[in-house]
């Protein structure tokens, strides 16, 4: 192990067998954390070649079981987001895409840091069961076209161990390590089509377009090297997606979109991501795919499919509770919203229970934030910037600080920056 650390420290390329040695022995407990920490730091500082990263991804993927979903009839598509605030697209996309005949057998995670988790959001629906077996998932997908379940411990154990170590050693923001972490899990799930939503901005892991583009290109190469149909879409996270932040609050907003309503930015992003999933899955034109999806949002098929999924997984769609204690946050200035500190809004929601501060914390599904103003919007003194759904007192000044207001009209960032495929 010391020789391999020295080699990477000197910016030399590691062979497949060397990468296999490191991952296999770390998962088996033969390599201590302090040596793996040094290895991860060497990667952070000196990077990896594309071939090294592809090899690392595949070795991580093979550290646990690789699902064989061939018993699911038809093409299977998956979507991954690199994480943001108010990012509830999976809740809408999975049932919507399933209405087209493309199958969605999805494993999702819980909240991480300031970003929410799909599983936490679904579990805010009374009775919803995310802990079903792979066999049950396959049966459900064959019958109704869609299932969203929690990740199992025996898929990609290398990533779980490495992520925990990266989180406490300052090695999270390495592009090769991020790419291998995301793609090893996606490849282990055995889907045919993978669409990745790469968030860019102050509320995302990737703060600028340059780094986001590097990450997207690398994930695209990894997917293609594994014979997957791939698309990576760079999207704006300089403001929350949609209006709601939280768990039950985000589910209710997702239901609005599934009924053909809801915020335009969330609706447009869902249609774009879904268009690539369906276009690649069915080998049809993007415009045709978007038209089908748009129709199925408006004609009730998408919402009915969501209801089917909730019912199949033992949930009660009429049992979604948000707090009755609402605090209005009002502007102290007149002008235009120039910037929104999206990261801080996510942390504020987390602080009053919408997320976890430690892994053992229990989530309060009923709390959240409604963001009433977006970048570029005009606001008057006393006009509402946001609503807080809380079960305790909260200093609204902390929320007001998240909105930068200027007298001059501000340019709004585009929702979608670019697409790599």
PLY file of the C-alpha trace (Angstrom):
ply
format ascii 1.0
element vertex 421
property float x
property float y
property float z
element edge 420
property int vertex1
property int vertex2
end_header
0.00 0.00 0.00
2.84 2.38 0.82
4.33 1.85 -2.65
0.97 2.67 -4.25
0.60 5.83 -2.15
4.12 6.89 -3.18
3.32 6.22 -6.83
0.20 8.39 -6.76
2.08 11.05 -4.76
4.51 11.26 -7.70
1.57 11.68 -10.13
2.19 8.29 -11.72
-0.63 6.25 -13.24
-1.93 3.27 -11.29
-2.62 -0.06 -13.00
-5.92 -1.91 -12.74
-4.32 -4.52 -10.46
-3.03 -1.81 -8.11
-6.47 -0.21 -7.87
-8.01 -3.65 -7.26
-5.47 -4.27 -4.49
-6.37 -1.01 -2.73
-10.16 -1.32 -2.92
-10.39 -5.05 -2.20
-8.09 -4.86 0.81
-9.74 -1.73 2.21
-13.21 -3.29 2.00
-11.86 -6.45 3.66
-10.33 -4.44 6.50
-6.68 -5.14 5.62
-5.80 -1.51 4.87
-6.19 0.96 7.78
-8.03 4.27 7.50
-4.84 6.30 7.89
-3.28 4.76 4.78
-6.48 5.07 2.76
-6.75 8.71 3.88
-3.26 9.37 2.50
-4.22 7.65 -0.75
-7.39 9.74 -1.12
-5.47 12.95 -0.41
-2.91 12.04 -3.08
-5.78 11.63 -5.56
-7.30 14.95 -4.48
-4.00 16.77 -5.01
-2.74 14.97 -8.13
-5.87 13.70 -9.84
-6.36 10.54 -11.88
-6.34 9.82 -15.59
-9.63 8.91 -17.25
-8.50 5.28 -17.49
-7.64 5.19 -13.78
-11.05 6.65 -12.91
-12.88 4.17 -15.14
-10.95 1.31 -13.51
-11.63 2.67 -10.01
-15.35 2.94 -10.80
-15.59 -0.62 -12.06
-13.64 -2.06 -9.13
-15.91 -0.19 -6.69
-18.99 -1.39 -8.58
-17.78 -5.00 -8.26
-17.07 -4.69 -4.52
-20.64 -5.84 -3.86
-23.51 -7.35 -5.81
-24.31 -6.06 -9.29
-28.04 -6.29 -9.88
-29.33 -8.40 -12.71
-32.61 -6.76 -13.61
-33.12 -8.80 -16.78
-36.37 -10.12 -15.30
-37.83 -6.65 -15.79
-39.52 -6.50 -19.17
-38.36 -3.59 -21.33
-35.80 -0.79 -21.23
-34.79 0.52 -17.78
-33.81 4.15 -17.22
-32.34 5.88 -14.17
-31.65 9.48 -13.19
-29.14 10.77 -10.68
-28.72 14.26 -9.25
-25.46 15.48 -7.72
-27.58 17.15 -5.01
-29.26 20.45 -4.40
-31.86 22.33 -2.37
-35.51 21.70 -3.20
-34.49 19.01 -5.69
-37.53 16.76 -5.77
-37.31 15.77 -9.45
-37.15 12.00 -8.82
-40.58 12.06 -7.16
-42.05 13.40 -10.40
-39.76 11.85 -12.99
-40.04 8.23 -11.93
-43.83 7.89 -12.34
-43.91 10.29 -15.31
-41.30 8.36 -17.32
-43.04 5.10 -16.42
-46.20 6.33 -18.20
-44.29 6.09 -21.50
-43.44 2.41 -21.10
-39.81 3.03 -20.07
-39.28 1.18 -16.78
-37.92 2.94 -13.67
-36.47 0.66 -10.98
-34.77 3.21 -8.77
-32.70 3.04 -5.62
-32.37 6.36 -3.82
-30.64 7.67 -0.73
-31.42 9.70 2.36
-30.54 13.34 2.93
-26.85 14.26 2.99
-25.75 17.54 4.55
-27.87 20.45 3.33
-29.34 18.45 0.44
-32.54 16.47 0.89
-32.97 12.77 0.18
-35.64 11.13 -1.96
-36.19 8.33 0.57
-36.79 10.78 3.42
-39.29 12.64 1.25
-41.19 9.50 0.32
-41.28 8.37 3.95
-43.13 11.60 4.81
-46.11 9.90 3.13
-47.88 7.93 5.86
-47.03 4.21 5.67
-44.82 4.43 2.56
-42.40 1.47 2.60
-39.03 2.05 0.92
-37.41 -1.10 2.36
-38.69 -3.70 -0.08
-36.62 -6.54 -1.51
-35.14 -6.62 -4.99
-37.54 -9.45 -5.86
-40.50 -7.31 -4.76
-39.12 -4.34 -6.70
-38.86 -6.39 -9.90
-42.44 -7.63 -9.46
-43.70 -4.09 -8.86
-41.88 -2.64 -11.87
-43.21 -5.37 -14.14
-46.75 -4.67 -12.93
-46.88 -0.85 -12.75
-43.60 0.27 -14.37
-42.02 2.05 -11.40
-40.57 1.54 -7.92
-38.35 3.69 -5.70
-36.61 1.88 -2.85
-33.81 2.58 -0.39
-30.26 1.50 -1.18
-29.23 -1.91 0.11
-26.03 -2.46 2.12
-24.63 -5.10 -0.24
-24.50 -2.79 -3.29
-21.17 -0.97 -3.72
-19.87 -1.31 -0.12
-16.59 0.27 -1.25
-18.37 3.55 -1.95
-20.05 3.60 1.46
-16.71 3.12 3.22
-14.83 5.58 1.02
-17.50 8.27 1.29
-17.52 8.11 5.08
-13.73 8.53 5.07
-13.77 11.32 2.46
-16.35 13.18 4.53
-13.99 13.45 7.52
-10.66 13.87 5.69
-11.39 16.87 3.45
-11.30 14.80 0.26
-14.93 15.10 -0.86
-14.32 17.62 -3.65
-12.12 15.47 -5.90
-13.70 15.15 -9.34
-12.38 11.59 -10.01
-13.63 10.47 -6.58
-17.03 12.13 -7.08
-17.41 10.58 -10.54
-16.43 7.09 -9.38
-18.73 7.34 -6.35
-21.78 8.29 -8.43
-21.17 6.02 -11.39
-20.15 2.90 -9.44
-23.56 2.93 -7.73
-25.43 3.65 -10.96
-23.62 0.86 -12.83
-24.25 -1.62 -10.01
-27.99 -1.11 -10.47
-27.90 -2.51 -14.00
-29.99 0.08 -15.86
-29.75 0.63 -19.63
-30.06 4.44 -19.63
-28.44 6.83 -17.14
-29.22 10.56 -17.08
-27.23 12.68 -14.61
-28.40 16.09 -13.39
-25.16 17.93 -12.51
-26.09 20.83 -10.22
-24.03 24.03 -10.52
-24.03 26.97 -8.11
-23.84 28.09 -4.50
-26.25 25.39 -3.34
-24.41 22.56 -5.13
-21.23 20.54 -4.74
-19.96 21.97 -8.03
-19.76 25.75 -7.57
-18.76 26.69 -11.14
-19.40 25.62 -14.71
-15.77 24.63 -15.34
-15.71 21.98 -12.59
-19.24 20.82 -13.37
-18.31 20.31 -17.02
-15.22 18.29 -16.05
-17.32 16.08 -13.79
-20.05 15.61 -16.40
-17.59 14.70 -19.16
-15.87 12.18 -16.89
-19.14 10.50 -15.87
-20.20 10.41 -19.50
-16.96 8.62 -20.44
-17.40 6.11 -17.61
-20.96 5.35 -18.73
-20.01 4.92 -22.37
-17.07 2.69 -21.40
-19.67 0.45 -19.75
-21.98 0.48 -22.81
-24.64 2.65 -21.19
-26.77 5.23 -22.96
-25.78 8.46 -21.20
-26.64 12.13 -20.92
-25.32 14.67 -18.41
-27.26 17.91 -17.95
-25.74 20.93 -16.16
-28.46 22.79 -14.25
-28.73 25.89 -12.08
-28.50 25.59 -8.28
-27.96 29.27 -7.44
-31.52 29.21 -6.09
-33.74 26.44 -4.75
-35.52 24.32 -7.36
-39.23 25.05 -7.24
-40.57 26.85 -4.18
-40.57 24.21 -1.45
-37.69 22.95 0.71
-38.30 20.06 3.11
-39.89 16.63 2.96
-43.70 16.60 3.09
-43.62 20.12 1.64
-41.65 18.87 -1.39
-43.97 15.90 -1.85
-46.97 18.21 -2.01
-45.22 20.42 -4.57
-44.32 17.33 -6.62
-47.98 16.30 -6.61
-48.86 19.74 -7.98
-46.48 19.18 -10.91
-47.80 15.65 -11.45
-51.23 17.23 -11.80
-49.96 19.58 -14.52
-49.43 22.56 -12.22
-46.59 23.65 -9.91
-43.56 25.95 -10.39
-42.41 26.46 -13.98
-38.70 25.87 -13.27
-39.37 22.49 -11.63
-41.79 21.47 -14.36
-39.36 22.47 -17.15
-36.44 20.63 -15.58
-38.51 17.48 -15.14
-39.58 17.62 -18.79
-35.98 18.09 -19.93
-34.52 15.27 -17.83
-37.43 13.01 -18.70
-37.10 13.76 -22.40
-33.55 12.40 -22.41
-34.54 9.32 -20.40
-37.39 8.52 -22.80
-35.58 9.53 -25.99
-32.58 7.33 -25.18
-34.78 4.53 -23.86
-37.23 4.38 -26.78
-34.89 5.66 -29.53
-37.24 8.50 -30.41
-36.74 12.19 -31.11
-36.30 14.49 -28.10
-39.21 16.71 -29.13
-41.50 13.70 -29.46
-40.44 12.44 -26.03
-41.07 15.85 -24.45
-44.50 16.10 -26.09
-45.54 12.70 -24.71
-44.34 13.61 -21.21
-46.05 16.99 -21.30
-49.33 15.35 -22.33
-49.03 12.80 -19.51
-48.54 15.55 -16.93
-51.65 17.32 -18.19
-53.96 14.36 -18.73
-53.62 12.78 -15.28
-51.58 9.71 -16.27
-48.48 10.84 -14.35
-50.39 11.56 -11.13
-52.28 8.28 -11.38
-48.98 6.42 -11.81
-47.64 8.15 -8.68
-50.77 7.09 -6.79
-50.25 3.51 -8.00
-46.66 3.54 -6.71
-47.67 4.97 -3.33
-50.46 2.39 -2.95
-48.21 -0.49 -4.06
-45.62 0.50 -1.46
-48.25 0.67 1.31
-48.43 4.47 1.49
-51.48 6.64 2.10
-51.45 9.61 -0.28
-53.98 11.40 1.94
-51.60 11.21 4.91
-49.05 13.95 4.16
-48.77 16.45 7.01
-47.07 19.83 7.13
-46.78 22.04 10.19
-49.63 24.41 11.01
-47.14 26.80 12.63
-46.23 29.19 9.79
-43.86 32.16 10.14
-43.88 34.80 7.40
-40.48 36.24 6.46
-40.85 39.76 5.05
-38.42 41.96 3.17
-36.89 44.99 4.83
-35.80 46.43 1.47
-37.28 47.38 -1.88
-35.57 46.26 -5.07
-34.65 43.15 -7.05
-33.37 39.81 -5.79
-29.76 39.61 -6.98
-28.59 36.47 -5.19
-30.05 33.77 -2.95
-27.76 31.92 -0.53
-29.16 28.52 -1.40
-26.72 26.58 0.76
-27.75 28.59 3.84
-31.46 28.07 3.14
-30.81 24.33 3.00
-28.90 24.49 6.28
-31.69 26.53 7.91
-34.28 23.92 6.91
-31.96 21.24 8.23
-31.51 23.09 11.54
-35.20 23.00 12.39
-35.61 19.36 11.53
-35.94 18.90 7.76
-32.54 17.17 7.64
-30.06 15.45 9.95
-27.18 17.04 11.84
-25.96 13.56 12.85
-26.72 10.22 11.23
-28.92 9.20 14.19
-31.14 12.31 14.12
-34.84 11.83 13.42
-36.33 13.99 10.70
-39.39 16.15 11.28
-41.19 15.51 7.99
-43.68 18.33 8.58
-41.23 21.28 8.58
-39.89 23.19 5.60
-39.54 26.48 3.76
-41.63 28.02 1.00
-39.45 30.37 -1.07
-41.70 33.08 -2.44
-39.12 35.08 -4.41
-36.49 33.99 -6.91
-33.46 35.65 -8.48
-34.56 38.58 -10.66
-37.92 39.06 -8.90
-38.98 42.49 -7.65
-39.82 42.88 -3.97
-41.37 45.68 -1.91
-40.73 46.52 1.74
-42.95 44.24 3.82
-43.53 41.80 0.98
-43.10 38.13 1.78
-39.77 36.52 0.86
-40.53 33.13 2.36
-42.72 31.13 4.74
-41.28 28.87 7.43
-43.23 25.74 8.39
-41.76 25.03 11.81
-42.55 23.38 15.13
-40.35 25.77 17.13
-39.42 29.45 17.14
-36.93 30.70 14.55
-35.13 34.01 13.99
-36.40 35.23 10.61
-33.37 37.51 10.23
-31.29 34.43 9.39
-33.59 33.81 6.42
-33.66 37.48 5.36
-29.85 37.39 5.14
-30.14 34.72 2.44
-31.72 37.19 0.01
-29.43 39.85 -1.50
-31.56 42.77 -2.73
-30.30 45.53 -5.06
-32.00 48.53 -6.65
-30.99 47.57 -10.20
-32.78 44.77 -12.06
-30.66 41.61 -12.06
-30.13 39.05 -14.79
-31.52 35.61 -13.99
-29.34 32.55 -14.55
-30.62 30.01 -17.08
-32.20 26.85 -15.68
-30.11 24.62 -17.96
-26.53 25.55 -18.85
-25.56 22.76 -21.23
-26.03 19.11 -22.14
-23.23 16.59 -22.61
-23.93 13.46 -24.62
0 1
1 2
2 3
3 4
4 5
5 6
6 7
7 8
8 9
9 10
10 11
11 12
12 13
13 14
14 15
15 16
16 17
17 18
18 19
19 20
20 21
21 22
22 23
23 24
24 25
25 26
26 27
27 28
28 29
29 30
30 31
31 32
32 33
33 34
34 35
35 36
36 37
37 38
38 39
39 40
40 41
41 42
42 43
43 44
44 45
45 46
46 47
47 48
48 49
49 50
50 51
51 52
52 53
53 54
54 55
55 56
56 57
57 58
58 59
59 60
60 61
61 62
62 63
63 64
64 65
65 66
66 67
67 68
68 69
69 70
70 71
71 72
72 73
73 74
74 75
75 76
76 77
77 78
78 79
79 80
80 81
81 82
82 83
83 84
84 85
85 86
86 87
87 88
88 89
89 90
90 91
91 92
92 93
93 94
94 95
95 96
96 97
97 98
98 99
99 100
100 101
101 102
102 103
103 104
104 105
105 106
106 107
107 108
108 109
109 110
110 111
111 112
112 113
113 114
114 115
115 116
116 117
117 118
118 119
119 120
120 121
121 122
122 123
123 124
124 125
125 126
126 127
127 128
128 129
129 130
130 131
131 132
132 133
133 134
134 135
135 136
136 137
137 138
138 139
139 140
140 141
141 142
142 143
143 144
144 145
145 146
146 147
147 148
148 149
149 150
150 151
151 152
152 153
153 154
154 155
155 156
156 157
157 158
158 159
159 160
160 161
161 162
162 163
163 164
164 165
165 166
166 167
167 168
168 169
169 170
170 171
171 172
172 173
173 174
174 175
175 176
176 177
177 178
178 179
179 180
180 181
181 182
182 183
183 184
184 185
185 186
186 187
187 188
188 189
189 190
190 191
191 192
192 193
193 194
194 195
195 196
196 197
197 198
198 199
199 200
200 201
201 202
202 203
203 204
204 205
205 206
206 207
207 208
208 209
209 210
210 211
211 212
212 213
213 214
214 215
215 216
216 217
217 218
218 219
219 220
220 221
221 222
222 223
223 224
224 225
225 226
226 227
227 228
228 229
229 230
230 231
231 232
232 233
233 234
234 235
235 236
236 237
237 238
238 239
239 240
240 241
241 242
242 243
243 244
244 245
245 246
246 247
247 248
248 249
249 250
250 251
251 252
252 253
253 254
254 255
255 256
256 257
257 258
258 259
259 260
260 261
261 262
262 263
263 264
264 265
265 266
266 267
267 268
268 269
269 270
270 271
271 272
272 273
273 274
274 275
275 276
276 277
277 278
278 279
279 280
280 281
281 282
282 283
283 284
284 285
285 286
286 287
287 288
288 289
289 290
290 291
291 292
292 293
293 294
294 295
295 296
296 297
297 298
298 299
299 300
300 301
301 302
302 303
303 304
304 305
305 306
306 307
307 308
308 309
309 310
310 311
311 312
312 313
313 314
314 315
315 316
316 317
317 318
318 319
319 320
320 321
321 322
322 323
323 324
324 325
325 326
326 327
327 328
328 329
329 330
330 331
331 332
332 333
333 334
334 335
335 336
336 337
337 338
338 339
339 340
340 341
341 342
342 343
343 344
344 345
345 346
346 347
347 348
348 349
349 350
350 351
351 352
352 353
353 354
354 355
355 356
356 357
357 358
358 359
359 360
360 361
361 362
362 363
363 364
364 365
365 366
366 367
367 368
368 369
369 370
370 371
371 372
372 373
373 374
374 375
375 376
376 377
377 378
378 379
379 380
380 381
381 382
382 383
383 384
384 385
385 386
386 387
387 388
388 389
389 390
390 391
391 392
392 393
393 394
394 395
395 396
396 397
397 398
398 399
399 400
400 401
401 402
402 403
403 404
404 405
405 406
406 407
407 408
408 409
409 410
410 411
411 412
412 413
413 414
414 415
415 416
416 417
417 418
418 419
419 420
